């Protein structure tokens, strides 16, 4: 699945962005928090999407059946 590969690449880019912010000593701690919050929110959504797609790839629904992804998810 190409979408899984693209999501994995996007997650790596987000990790790189967080590392860049963390290692920049010219940014104050509270500003780092403000910069990282939207990145970490994006990462959470992409991680859940990756888990969902991986689950569906490994457990494809039979025809005319709902995918059942909501039963698989942990509600965090």
ZIVEN-V813159 format. One record per backbone hydrogen bond with DSSP energy under -0.5 kcal/mol. NH is the residue of the N-H (numbers start at 0). CO is the residue of the C=O. If there is no record, write none. Layout:
<<NH	CO> <NH	CO>>
//
This chain:
<<4	0> <5	1> <6	2> <7	3> <8	4> <9	5> <10	6> <11	7> <12	8> <13	9> <14	10> <15	11> <16	12> <17	13> <18	14> <19	15> <20	16> <21	17> <22	18> <23	19> <23	20> <24	22> <26	23> <31	27> <32	28> <33	29> <34	30> <35	31> <36	32> <37	33> <38	34> <39	35> <40	36> <41	37> <42	38> <43	39> <44	40> <45	41> <46	42> <47	43> <48	44> <49	45> <50	46> <51	47> <52	48> <53	49> <54	50> <55	51> <56	52> <57	53> <58	54> <64	61> <70	67> <71	67> <72	68> <74	72> <75	73>>
//
